[in-house]
Amino acid sequence: MYRVDFGDVASAMVQIFLIGVAGFLFVRKKFMDESGLRLLAKLLVNFFWPNYVFFHLTQQFHFQEYPRWWIFPLLSLTITAAGMGIGRALLSFFPWANQRKEIMALVAFQNSGFLPLMLASTIFPAMEAQQLTIYILIFLVGFDLSIWTMGVWFLHGRQEGHFDSKWLLNPPFLAIVMTLLFIALGGQKILPHSLMRATEMLSQCALPMALLTVGGSLAALKVEQVSKRAVLGAVFAKLIVMPLLAFFFIEGLRLEFWMGFLILLQSVVPSAITLSILARHYKGIDEQFINQGLLFSHILSLLTIPAFLSWYLHVRLG
């Protein structure tokens, strides 16, 4: 049995942090401007991320080996709903806050893809990391569905009074759904080795590019003076209350190790950078409040992620 302790998780966070800092400095030092950051994000979302999804799912996922695969999208929707509930409970402490929907969104929607995938690949040996990667990718079906439907409607659509089906037609969501359909139809049997070798090389660029994009996005955030009490309250609920409740839920039900780790991992990561994109593109959202919440949650998660994950690993692995 392998052993993982606080130092291993902290070391993984340092590796992730250093790549993110590079992206942060690229933007702050003007090596890359706003248009360059948009190009990097566009390449990631439309090309490198779909390659990553296609390669890992076609090489490692088989429906007969994961008969309960549908649990993971449902689990994602459940975690989002739990976050909404925690966010709503938090509002009772800030009845004067004007950013009610922003507070709930910061707690409910997490950085559920790039950061968990990078942690999986740096904390665990290759075989275990591959299994966790599959769990996370299928989990993302539910997350992308929730943030691009419930998230957009909650932050913006309620004011407009309608739901736009185009919100679902985004490359991350389509890449996972279409790849699963491709696998279900037996497409894995006809993939040429040369194609998969090229796809593998491209997929290896996805996570480092994602961290560069996240770091650059944090550097580009326009953070002004907002209600720091409300922001820090949302961050506390996201990084402390939510993982604490997840931990006791996991231990109370004595869930299987990897399922429990996935739930805790998705509960402890910071708020989703996607919220900043939504705030920028849709009316009626307090972008400054969202951006400040993202900045504080990512900075403080450097401490809370190693603390909670190492606690769980110590309890489960001894």
N, C-alpha and C positions, 0 to 999 in steps of 0.2 A: 504494500500500500504506500503510495507516495504521500509526502507530508507537505503541507502548505501552511505558512504562518504569516504573521503580520508583516514581517520583512519582505516576504515574497510578493504580497499584495501591494505593499508600499513601493517596491521596486517596479512593479508593473505600472503603477500610477505615475512614477517618475518618468518612465519611458514614454508613456502617453503624453504627459505634461510637456516634455521636451519637444516633441513633434508639434504639439499645439502652440508652444511658445514660438517656434520657427514661423508658423503662419501668422501669429500675432505680430511679430517683428517685421515680417515682410510688408504688412500693411502700415504699421506705425512708422517704419523707416522709409516709406514711400517706394519700396522696391516693387510693390504691387498696389495699384490704385483700385478704386471701386469697380471699374470696368473689368480689370484683371481678375478681381475676386469673383465677380459675376460669371466670367468665362470659366474659371476653375470650378465653381459650383455647378455650372451648366454641364461641363464635361463629366463631372462626377455623377450627377443625377441621371443624365441621359445616356451615358456610355459606360463608364468604369463600374458604376454600381450594378447595372444590369448584367455586365460580364461576371462580376463577383457572384451574384445570385445564381446565374445560369451554371457557372462552373461548379460551385459547391453543391448545389442541389442535384445536378445531373450525375455528379461523381459519388455522392455520399448518401443521397436520399432514395429509399425504395418504399413504396406504400406498404408492402407486406412486412417490412421491418419496423414500421411505425404505424401500426393499425389505429392508434389513438391520436394521430397527428392533429385531428380537428380540435383536440383539447387546447392546443396552444393559442390559436386565434381567440377562442372563447376566454382563455385565461387573460389574454391581453385586454379584451373588452371589460373583464371583471376588474382588473387593476385600475383601468381608467375610471370606471364607475366608482371604485373605492376612493380614488383620488378626488373625484368630484365631491363625494360625501365628506371627506376630511376637509376639503377647501370650504365647503358650505358651513361646516361646524366652526371653522376658524373665523368666519365672518362675524360670529356672535361677539368676538373680542374686539372687532373693528367696525362697529355699527356706523361710524362716521366716514368710512372709506368709500370713495366714489368708484374705485376700480374693482367692483365685486366680481365681475366675470373674468377679469385678468388674474385676480388672486386664485380663483378656482382653476383656471387653465394652467397656471404655473405649477400647481400641486398635481393636477390630473395627468398632464402630458409630459413624458420623460424622454430623455435622450436614449431611445430604446434600441437603436441600431448600431451605429458606429462605435460608440464607447463600450457597450457590452461586448461586441465582437472583438474589439481590441483587447479588452481585459481577458476574455476567454483565451485568446491566442498567446497571451503573455504570462498568464498564471499557471495554466495546466499543460501537461505533456500533450503531444500531438494528437493521440487517439482520443483522449478525453475532450480536448479542445474542439475536435471535429464534431463530436456528438453535441456539444453545447452550441456550436455554430448552427447546426441544423435546427435545434430547438429555437434559437433566436430568430433565424430566418423565417420559420413558420409562424412564430409569435408575431412577427412584423406584419403578417397579413391582417391580423386583427387591429394592430396599432395604426397602420396606414388607413385602414377602413374607418377607424374611429376619429383620427385627427383631421382627415380630409372630408368627413361628413359631419359628425357631431361637433368636432372642434371648430370648423368653419361656421357651421350653423349657430353654435353657442356664442362665438365671439362676434359674428357679423350677420349671419342669415336671419336671426330673429328680428333684427331691425328691418330687413328687407322683406320678410314675410314669405320667403320661398326657399326651396332647395334646388341647387343646380347640379345635375348629374355629372357635369364636366369636372366637378371637384374630385371625382374618383379616377379620372383618366390621367393619372400622373405616373411617370416611369417607374418609381420604386414599387408601387402597388401592382402595376401591370406586369413588371418583370417577374415577381414572385408568383402571381396567379397564372400567367402564361407558361412559366417553367413547370409548375406543378401539373398543368394540363398536358404539357408536352411529355412529361414523365408518365402520366397516367395512360397516355396513348402508345407507350412503348418506344418513344423517341430515343431513349438512351442507347438502344441497340444499333442505331444507324449512324452514330456520331463518329466521324473520322478522327484518328489520333492527331493528325496535324492541326485540325480545327481546335481540338480541346487543349493542345499544347499552347497554341496562341492565346486561347481564352484564359488559360491558367496564368500566363505571364501578365496579361492585362488585368486580371483579377487581383494580382499581387500589388498593384498600384492603388487599389481602391481605398483600403483603410488608412495608409499614410496620407493619401490625398484628402480623405475625409477629415482627418485631424488637422491638416493644414487649413482646410476650409473653415472648420469650426474655430480654430485660433484666429484666423483672419476675420471671421465674422464678429467675434468678440471684440477685436480691435476696432472694427468699423461701427460698432454700436454707438449711437448718440445718446449718452446717458446724462440727463439733466437732474436737477433737484426735484425729487418726488418724495412722497411720504415713506421715509426709510423704515418707520415702525411697521407699516403694512407690508412692505417688501420683505423685510427680515422675518416677519411673521409667516409669510408664504414660504420663504426658504426654510425656516425651521420646520414647518409642517411637512415640506417635501423631503428634507434630508434627515430629519430626526423622527418625527411622529410616524410617518408612513413606513419607513423600514422597521421601526420598533414593532408596530402592529403586524407587519408581515412576518417578522421573526417569530413572534408568539403564535401567530396563526400556523406557521410551518411546524413549529415544535409541538403545538397542541394537537395537530393532526398526525404528527410523525410522518410527514411526507417523504417520499423517496428522495435521496440525496440530490440528484440533478434537477428534479422538479423544484425542490426547495431552494436550491441555489439560484435557479432562474428567477423565481418569484422575488427573492431578496435582491438579486442583482437589478431587476427591473424596478424595484421599489426604492433603491438607494441612489441611482444615478440622477444627475441634475436635470433641470427642466429642458424641454426640447427646443433646440435652435429654430426649428420650424415655426415656433410661435412668433419669432421676430419677422419671419417672412410673411406670415399671415397679417401681422400688425402693419407691415409696410404696404401691403397690397390691398387691404380691405379697410373700409371706412368704419369709424366709430370705435376703434380699438386704441387704448392708451399705449402707444409704442414706447414712450419713455419708461413707463412703469414695467412693461414686459422686458425691455432690454436691461433695466437695472436688476430685475429678478434673475434673468439669465446669467448676468455677470457674477452676481453674488453666489448663486447656486453652483456655478462651475468652480469658482475659487474655493468655496467651503467644502465642496465634495472631495477635494484633495485630501481632506482629513477624515470625512465621514465614510467614504467608500472603503478605505483600508480598515477602519475601525469595525464596521459592521460585517464585512466579508470575512475578515480574520476571526472575528467572534464566532460566526457561523461555522467556519472551517475547523476551529478549535473544538467546538461542541460536537461536531459530527465526526471529525477524524481523530480527535484526542491529542 
